[in-house]
Amino acid sequence: MRAIIEGQFLSMRGHAEQCGLPVPPKRIIATGGASSNPTILKIMASIFGCPVYTSQRSGMHAQDIYLCSPLTY
């Protein structure tokens, strides 16, 4: 299962590079169901080489970014 998740994140990183986005990014804000899984968040931080943040509540909107808290992965 880990290899599948790593493969997906490696693909996302490759697409980000091709689109001209900065790699590694300054930070990632994870939302949705997977954002509650610490293993997935650790893999994401490792693949992208940046801190991963999550929202402290569900249904996060752009104006709620200030509610994000850093994770130490």
Backbone torsions as a table, in degrees:
resi	resn	phi	psi	omega
1	MET	NA	-40.1	-179.4
2	ARG	-59.7	-40.5	-178.9
3	ALA	-62.9	-35.8	178.6
4	ILE	-65.9	-45.9	-179.9
5	ILE	-64.0	-45.0	178.2
6	GLU	-60.2	-42.0	179.1
7	GLY	-61.2	-41.2	178.2
8	GLN	-63.9	-44.4	-179.9
9	PHE	-69.0	-36.5	175.6
10	LEU	-63.1	-38.9	176.7
11	SER	-64.4	-43.8	177.9
12	MET	-61.0	-41.7	179.2
13	ARG	-63.7	-42.4	177.6
14	GLY	-61.7	-42.4	177.7
15	HIS	-64.4	-40.2	178.7
16	ALA	-61.3	-42.2	178.5
17	GLU	-62.9	-43.5	-179.4
18	GLN	-65.6	-29.6	179.2
19	CYS	-83.5	-2.7	178.4
20	GLY	85.2	12.0	177.3
21	LEU	-76.0	150.7	-179.6
22	PRO	-67.9	129.1	177.0
23	VAL	-128.4	119.0	3.4
24	PRO	-77.8	149.7	175.7
25	PRO	-72.1	166.6	177.6
26	LYS	-68.8	-35.5	-179.8
27	ARG	-165.4	161.5	173.5
28	ILE	-124.9	137.6	174.8
29	ILE	-109.8	110.5	-177.9
30	ALA	-90.5	132.0	176.9
31	THR	-130.8	168.7	178.0
32	GLY	88.6	-173.6	-173.6
33	GLY	-60.2	-40.9	-178.1
34	ALA	-67.8	-18.4	-178.4
35	SER	-69.9	-11.0	177.1
36	SER	-94.0	1.9	-178.8
37	ASN	-103.1	105.5	-176.5
38	PRO	-61.0	-30.5	179.3
39	THR	-66.4	-44.7	178.7
40	ILE	-63.4	-40.9	-179.7
41	LEU	-65.4	-36.9	177.3
42	LYS	-65.5	-41.6	178.2
43	ILE	-63.5	-44.0	179.5
44	MET	-60.1	-46.3	179.6
45	ALA	-61.7	-39.3	-179.7
46	SER	-67.4	-46.2	-177.7
47	ILE	-66.7	-44.7	-176.0
48	PHE	-86.8	-17.0	177.1
49	GLY	68.3	38.3	-179.8
50	CYS	-151.1	166.1	177.7
51	PRO	-69.0	146.9	177.4
52	VAL	-114.1	132.4	179.5
53	TYR	-114.8	153.9	174.4
54	THR	-129.9	158.0	177.2
55	SER	-81.5	147.7	178.2
56	GLN	-83.0	-1.7	178.0
57	ARG	-145.3	162.8	180.0
58	SER	-83.1	164.8	178.7
59	GLY	68.6	40.6	-176.8
60	MET	-65.1	139.4	175.8
61	HIS	-120.8	166.2	-177.1
62	ALA	-56.2	-37.8	-178.8
63	GLN	-71.1	-8.3	-178.3
64	ASP	-97.6	9.1	-176.8
65	ILE	-56.0	-33.3	-178.4
66	TYR	-63.5	-15.2	178.7
67	LEU	-82.1	-6.8	-177.1
68	CYS	-70.8	143.8	178.0
69	SER	-123.0	139.7	-178.1
70	PRO	-72.0	148.3	174.0
71	LEU	-106.3	152.1	-178.7
72	THR	-106.7	75.8	177.5
73	TYR	-109.6	NA	NA
